Structures are given as structure tokens and as C-alpha cells.
Amino acid sequence: MKVFIASVLLFVGSCATIRHSEKISNLKNSISYSDEGVVKKYLNTITSKELKVHLVEVASDKYNGRMTGEEGHNLVCDYIRDQYKSRDISAPESYPDYYQKVPKKALPNNLNASQNVIAYIKGSEFPEEYVYITAHSDHEGIIDGEIYNGADDNGSGTAAVLEIAEAFSQAARDGYRPKRSIVFLHVTAEEVGLYGSKFYSENPIFPLENAVATLNMDMIGRVDNRHKDNENYIYVIGSNRMSSELHYITEEANSTFTNLNLDYKYNATNDPNNYYYRSDHYNFALKGVPVIFFFNGEHEDYTKPTDTEEKINYPLLEKRAKLIFATAWYLANSKTRLKKEII
């Protein structure tokens, strides 16, 4: 009798496993780029040269390390805003100057009031559904007389968001407006505790129940010690925590366009570094929005004044930005909205 019961349980378990594997297979097979040539055309407008222009500017000494609420960070926000204006990428109707003010009372350590910078491209078919592309624009300012330029942290992410936005804008001008709206969000006060993204998530301009996903970039321009012998990688964190489909969309984007090594080491739920909780995507995750955190890992210049632009690996930054663009393109243009479920 015991043998019979064990056999039945084994049979049931095998069927369940087959059903699960079939679901995964069906999901993977459902994800493909029918417009691969179009995606490549605009993906290839993202270049090392243009990324460098933005990054050199954002990480320059004249901004004094971009401390939240200080003049240097305010001026960087002006630069970011001017890039959107010059490319006719719209501000939200309720914030026509592109700035969502983050008041002093919402910030710690007696910091001055600051601002998130927000631009967006309105969707053609599902304008009330939103794909967020985010990065923080602040850094650590001046400490003991030394400027902390934050070229990788997070000049790299800031530059990538601007380039990705330009690529989507060019596509829209050429008649390939995304089906869903895309929000380009540069948040303040990440370095002091994710306060800019927290403020946005609690005071969203576009309702977060309509947010499809958030793709966040924080440090994507360097190489960590684990990958010194193979620089062709990016850490992907959080992609499978709320949506199996999001995870496989990123993998399809990568296999189709960029062929990076997608490293999931820091996505482990028992990761002692807790990176999933340490950048701005997390405040979206707390509101139930599927997220991905793209990250290159820590390096010897992390949170030091030696994090300067000449150490950026610009060809690798370009490749990583292209992966994020391709992922966002699929999310914005798929026939059906991303499913928020784990298989």
C-alpha cells in the first residue's frame, strides 16, 4: 500500500512538473520581436559618443558632486530638462516645467528642497498604461574638500535614460510612436535613502496601478572584480519577482539584440548585499509594480571621489543601454499588457 501511494504521488508530481515546464515553454515561445529591424534601427542611435557627452557633463566638477538640494544638483536637473526640451519630449501636463518638487519636509538631514525631473512620450493605443525608465541624478557632493563626481554612480544611468529617450523620440517622429506611454524619470535623493523615488511613488503623476513596469539603472558604466576576465555582462535584479513574463522579455531582448551575460547572482532572495532594496526601483516594487534593476556591481571607486568619467567603459555602457531600450520597446509595444504573475 505504501509503495502504491508513493507511486501515485510520483505520478502526480511528474504531471505537475510537466505542466509547469509547458507553461514556461509556452511563455517563452510567445515572446518575440516581429519588428526586429525597426528596433535595431533606433537601438543603434544609442552610441558611446553621445552617452559620453551626457556623462562627461553630468559628472563634471562644476556641479560639485550633485548633492541633493544644492546648486550643483539643481543645475544638473536644468541640464537634463534642457535635453528633453531640445528634443521636443513632453513634460507632464500637470508639471509643464518637467519638475516635480520634492519639499524639504520630505527629505532627511535638513536638506534643501529638490526635484525629480519627468518627461514622457504619450502612447498611441494605450496612453493610460505606462512604462517607467528611471535613474537617480544626485550624488554625494563635496566631502572633506573633495568632489565626488559620481560618474558611474549615477552619471551612467542618467546618460543612458537620456539616450534611450532620444531613441524613442526619434522613432515616434518617424511614425513608430510606442503603443504605451513611456515615462522618463530622473529622481533625486537616492544617495540619502531613496527619498526622491519614495516621494514620487507616494505622489505619482501617472497612476501607479497603470504602471506596466519600471526599468531602473544605477551604475551601469563600469566592471566589477568578478567580471574582469569577461566584461560582457550586466547584473539583472528583480526581473522574476513579480512577473515571469518580464524576466523572459529581458532574456529575449538580450538574445535578439545584445548578447550580454545576464548575471542573476544578486537577484537571490538571500543575497547578503540586499541590492534589490537599495535603489529606486524598490519604491515602485512596494506599490506592486514589476521592476528590473540593472547594475554593474561595486568596484574600487564606488562611493569615492575617484569615480570619474575617464574610467567609464563607454562601449559596454552603450551595449547595456541598448538592452534596456529593447526591453522597454517590447513592454511598450506588445499587443497585450505585461502579466503580473509568477509561473
C-alpha positions as CSV (number, residue, x, y, z in Angstrom):
1,M,0.0,0.0,0.0
2,K,2.8,2.4,0.9
3,V,4.5,1.7,-2.4
4,F,1.3,2.3,-4.3
5,I,0.7,5.7,-2.6
6,A,4.3,6.7,-3.3
7,S,3.9,5.8,-7.0
8,V,0.7,7.8,-7.2
9,L,2.4,10.8,-5.7
10,L,5.3,10.5,-8.0
11,F,3.0,10.4,-11.0
12,V,1.0,13.5,-9.8
13,G,4.3,15.3,-9.1
14,S,5.6,14.4,-12.6
15,C,2.4,15.7,-14.2
16,A,2.6,19.0,-12.3
17,T,6.2,19.4,-13.4
18,I,5.3,18.8,-17.0
19,R,2.5,21.3,-16.8
20,H,4.8,23.9,-15.3
21,S,7.5,23.3,-17.9
22,E,4.9,23.6,-20.6
23,K,3.8,26.9,-19.2
24,I,7.3,28.2,-19.2
25,S,7.9,26.9,-22.7
26,N,4.7,28.5,-24.0
27,L,5.5,31.8,-22.3
28,K,9.0,31.9,-23.9
29,N,7.6,31.0,-27.3
30,S,5.1,33.8,-27.1
31,I,7.8,36.5,-26.7
32,S,9.4,37.6,-29.9
33,Y,10.1,40.8,-31.8
34,S,8.0,40.9,-35.0
35,D,9.6,44.4,-35.7
36,E,13.2,43.4,-35.1
37,G,14.5,45.6,-38.0
38,V,12.7,48.6,-36.7
39,V,14.0,48.1,-33.1
40,K,17.6,47.7,-34.4
41,K,17.3,51.0,-36.3
42,Y,16.5,53.0,-33.3
43,L,18.6,50.9,-30.9
44,N,21.6,51.8,-33.0
45,T,21.0,55.5,-32.4
46,I,22.3,54.9,-28.9
47,T,26.0,55.5,-29.2
48,S,29.1,55.6,-27.0
49,K,29.8,59.0,-28.3
50,E,26.5,60.6,-27.3
51,L,26.5,58.7,-24.0
52,K,29.9,60.2,-23.2
53,V,28.7,63.7,-24.0
54,H,26.0,63.4,-21.3
55,L,28.1,61.6,-18.8
56,V,31.1,63.9,-19.0
57,E,28.7,66.8,-18.5
58,V,26.8,65.3,-15.5
59,A,30.0,64.1,-13.8
60,S,32.0,67.4,-14.2
61,D,33.5,69.3,-11.3
62,K,31.3,72.3,-12.0
63,Y,28.3,70.5,-10.4
64,N,30.2,69.9,-7.1
65,G,29.1,66.3,-6.8
66,R,25.4,66.9,-7.3
67,M,24.3,66.8,-3.7
68,T,20.5,66.8,-3.2
69,G,19.1,70.3,-2.7
70,E,22.4,72.0,-3.6
71,E,23.0,74.3,-6.5
72,G,25.1,71.8,-8.4
73,H,22.3,69.2,-8.4
74,N,19.8,71.9,-9.4
75,L,21.9,72.8,-12.3
76,V,22.2,69.2,-13.4
77,C,18.4,69.0,-13.3
78,D,18.3,72.0,-15.6
79,Y,20.7,70.3,-18.0
80,I,18.5,67.1,-18.0
81,R,15.4,69.2,-18.5
82,D,17.0,71.1,-21.4
83,Q,17.8,67.9,-23.2
84,Y,14.1,66.9,-23.2
85,K,13.1,70.4,-24.3
86,S,15.6,70.4,-27.2
87,R,14.2,67.0,-28.4
88,D,10.5,68.0,-28.0
89,I,9.9,65.3,-25.5
90,S,6.9,66.4,-23.5
91,A,6.6,67.4,-19.9
92,P,3.5,66.0,-18.0
93,E,0.6,68.4,-18.3
94,S,0.4,68.9,-14.6
95,Y,4.2,69.7,-14.4
96,P,4.9,71.8,-17.5
97,D,8.4,72.7,-16.3
98,Y,9.3,69.0,-16.1
99,Y,9.9,69.3,-12.3
100,Q,8.1,67.5,-9.5
101,K,9.2,69.5,-6.5
102,V,10.3,67.4,-3.5
103,P,9.8,69.6,-0.5
104,K,12.2,70.0,2.4
105,K,9.9,68.2,4.7
106,A,10.1,65.0,2.6
107,L,13.9,64.9,2.8
108,P,16.2,63.9,5.7
109,N,19.2,65.6,7.3
110,N,17.8,69.1,6.9
111,L,18.4,69.0,3.1
112,N,17.1,71.7,0.9
113,A,14.1,71.1,-1.3
114,S,14.9,69.3,-4.5
115,Q,13.1,68.0,-7.6
116,N,12.5,64.9,-9.7
117,V,12.7,65.5,-13.5
118,I,10.0,63.9,-15.5
119,A,9.4,63.7,-19.3
120,Y,7.2,61.3,-21.3
121,I,6.1,60.1,-24.7
122,K,2.4,59.5,-24.9
123,G,1.3,56.1,-26.1
124,S,-0.7,55.8,-29.4
125,E,-3.0,52.9,-28.4
126,F,-2.8,52.5,-24.6
127,P,-1.8,56.0,-23.4
128,E,-3.1,55.3,-19.9
129,E,-0.6,52.4,-19.4
130,Y,3.0,53.5,-18.5
131,V,6.5,52.0,-18.8
132,Y,8.9,53.8,-16.4
133,I,12.6,54.2,-17.2
134,T,14.4,55.6,-14.2
135,A,17.7,56.6,-12.8
136,H,18.8,58.9,-9.9
137,S,20.6,62.1,-10.8
138,D,22.1,63.0,-7.4
139,H,25.4,62.0,-5.8
140,E,27.3,62.7,-2.6
141,G,28.5,66.3,-3.1
142,I,31.8,67.5,-1.6
143,I,33.3,65.7,1.4
144,D,36.4,66.9,3.2
145,G,37.1,69.3,0.3
146,E,36.9,66.6,-2.4
147,I,34.3,66.5,-5.2
148,Y,32.5,63.2,-5.5
149,N,31.8,63.2,-9.2
150,G,29.7,60.0,-9.3
151,A,30.5,59.2,-13.0
152,D,29.3,55.6,-12.6
153,D,27.0,56.4,-9.6
154,N,24.9,57.5,-11.4
155,G,26.1,59.6,-14.3
156,S,26.0,56.4,-16.2
157,G,22.3,55.7,-15.6
158,T,21.4,59.4,-16.2
159,A,23.2,59.4,-19.5
160,A,21.5,56.2,-20.5
161,V,18.0,57.4,-19.8
162,L,18.6,60.5,-21.9
163,E,19.9,58.4,-24.8
164,I,17.1,55.9,-24.6
165,A,14.6,58.8,-24.5
166,E,16.1,60.2,-27.6
167,A,15.9,56.9,-29.4
168,F,12.2,56.6,-28.6
169,S,11.6,60.2,-29.6
170,Q,13.2,59.6,-33.0
171,A,11.1,56.5,-33.5
172,A,7.9,58.5,-32.7
173,R,8.9,61.2,-35.1
174,D,9.3,58.6,-37.8
175,G,5.9,57.2,-37.2
176,Y,6.7,54.5,-34.7
177,R,5.2,56.0,-31.6
178,P,5.0,53.5,-28.7
179,K,1.6,51.9,-28.1
180,R,2.0,52.6,-24.3
181,S,3.3,55.8,-22.7
182,I,6.9,55.8,-21.6
183,V,7.9,57.9,-18.6
184,F,11.5,59.0,-18.2
185,L,12.0,59.7,-14.5
186,H,15.2,61.2,-13.0
187,V,14.8,61.0,-9.3
188,T,16.6,63.0,-6.6
189,A,17.8,62.0,-3.1
190,E,18.7,58.4,-3.9
191,E,22.0,58.6,-2.1
192,V,20.4,59.7,1.2
193,G,17.8,56.9,1.2
194,L,15.7,56.7,-1.9
195,Y,13.7,59.7,-0.9
196,G,13.0,61.1,-4.4
197,S,11.5,57.9,-5.7
198,K,9.7,57.4,-2.4
199,F,8.1,60.9,-2.9
200,Y,7.1,60.1,-6.5
201,S,5.6,56.7,-5.5
202,E,3.5,58.4,-2.9
203,N,2.6,61.3,-5.2
204,P,2.6,59.8,-8.7
205,I,1.9,62.0,-11.7
206,F,0.7,58.9,-13.6
207,P,-1.3,56.4,-11.5
208,L,0.9,53.5,-10.5
209,E,-1.9,51.0,-10.8
210,N,-1.5,51.7,-14.5
211,A,2.3,51.2,-14.5
212,V,3.4,48.2,-16.6
213,A,6.9,48.0,-15.3
214,T,9.9,50.1,-14.0
215,L,13.3,49.6,-15.5
216,N,15.9,51.2,-13.2
217,M,19.6,52.0,-14.0
218,D,22.0,52.6,-11.2
219,M,25.7,52.2,-12.0
220,I,25.9,50.6,-15.5
221,G,29.2,52.0,-16.8
222,R,31.9,50.0,-15.1
223,V,33.1,46.4,-14.5
224,D,33.4,44.8,-11.1
225,N,36.1,42.4,-10.0
226,R,34.0,39.3,-10.6
227,H,34.0,40.1,-14.4
228,K,37.5,41.4,-15.0
229,D,38.1,38.5,-17.4
230,N,34.7,38.8,-19.2
231,E,33.3,42.3,-19.3
232,N,30.3,41.4,-21.4
233,Y,27.8,41.3,-18.6
234,I,25.1,43.1,-16.6
235,Y,23.5,42.2,-13.3
236,V,19.7,41.8,-13.6
237,I,17.9,42.1,-10.3
238,G,14.2,41.7,-9.6
239,S,13.1,40.6,-13.0
240,N,11.3,37.5,-11.9
241,R,9.9,38.6,-8.5
242,M,6.5,39.8,-9.7
243,S,6.3,38.8,-13.4
244,S,7.8,35.7,-15.1
245,E,7.0,37.4,-18.3
246,L,9.2,40.4,-17.6
247,H,12.1,38.1,-16.9
248,Y,11.8,36.3,-20.2
249,I,11.2,39.5,-22.1
250,T,14.6,40.8,-20.9
251,E,16.2,37.5,-21.9
252,E,14.6,37.7,-25.4
253,A,15.7,41.3,-25.8
254,N,19.2,40.2,-24.9
255,S,19.4,37.2,-27.1
256,T,18.0,39.1,-30.1
257,F,20.0,42.3,-29.8
258,T,22.9,42.4,-27.3
259,N,24.1,39.0,-26.2
260,L,25.3,40.2,-22.8
261,N,25.8,37.7,-19.9
262,L,22.8,38.4,-17.7
263,D,24.1,37.7,-14.2
264,Y,21.5,36.9,-11.6
265,K,23.8,36.5,-8.7
266,Y,22.4,39.4,-6.8
267,N,18.8,38.5,-7.6
268,A,18.9,35.7,-5.0
269,T,16.5,36.3,-2.2
270,N,19.2,35.5,0.3
271,D,21.8,37.9,-1.2
272,P,23.6,39.5,1.8
273,N,24.1,42.7,-0.2
274,N,20.4,43.3,-0.4
275,Y,20.7,45.3,-3.7
276,Y,17.1,44.7,-4.5
277,Y,16.2,47.0,-1.7
278,R,18.9,49.6,-2.4
279,S,17.9,51.6,-5.4
280,D,14.9,53.5,-6.7
281,H,13.0,50.6,-8.3
282,Y,12.3,49.3,-4.8
283,N,9.7,52.1,-4.1
284,F,7.9,51.0,-7.2
285,A,8.0,47.4,-6.2
286,L,6.5,48.3,-2.9
287,K,3.5,49.7,-4.9
288,G,3.1,46.4,-6.8
289,V,4.9,47.5,-10.0
290,P,7.1,44.8,-11.6
291,V,10.7,46.1,-11.7
292,I,14.2,45.4,-13.0
293,F,17.3,46.9,-11.5
294,F,20.2,46.9,-14.0
295,F,23.6,47.2,-12.2
296,N,27.3,46.6,-12.9
297,G,28.3,45.8,-9.3
298,E,30.6,47.6,-6.9
299,H,34.2,48.5,-7.9
300,E,37.2,50.1,-6.2
301,D,35.8,53.6,-6.9
302,Y,32.3,53.0,-5.5
303,T,31.3,56.0,-3.3
304,K,34.8,57.5,-3.6
305,P,36.0,60.8,-5.2
306,T,37.8,58.6,-7.7
307,D,34.6,57.6,-9.5
308,T,35.4,59.8,-12.5
309,E,34.3,59.7,-16.2
310,E,37.6,58.5,-17.8
311,K,37.1,55.2,-16.0
312,I,33.8,54.6,-17.7
313,N,33.7,51.7,-20.2
314,Y,31.7,53.5,-22.9
315,P,31.2,50.7,-25.4
316,L,29.9,48.5,-22.6
317,L,27.6,51.3,-21.3
318,E,26.2,51.6,-24.9
319,K,25.5,47.8,-25.0
320,R,23.7,47.9,-21.7
321,A,21.7,50.9,-22.6
322,K,20.6,49.1,-25.8
323,L,19.4,46.1,-23.8
324,I,17.3,48.4,-21.6
325,F,15.9,50.1,-24.7
326,A,15.0,46.8,-26.4
327,T,13.3,45.6,-23.2
328,A,11.3,48.8,-22.9
329,W,10.4,48.7,-26.6
330,Y,8.8,45.3,-26.1
331,L,6.9,46.3,-23.0
332,A,5.6,49.5,-24.7
333,N,4.6,47.8,-27.9
334,S,3.4,44.3,-27.1
335,K,-0.2,43.5,-28.1
336,T,-1.1,42.7,-24.5
337,R,0.0,44.3,-21.3
338,L,2.7,42.6,-19.2
339,K,1.2,39.9,-16.9
340,K,1.9,40.4,-13.3
341,E,2.1,36.7,-12.3
342,I,4.8,34.2,-11.4
343,I,4.7,30.8,-13.2
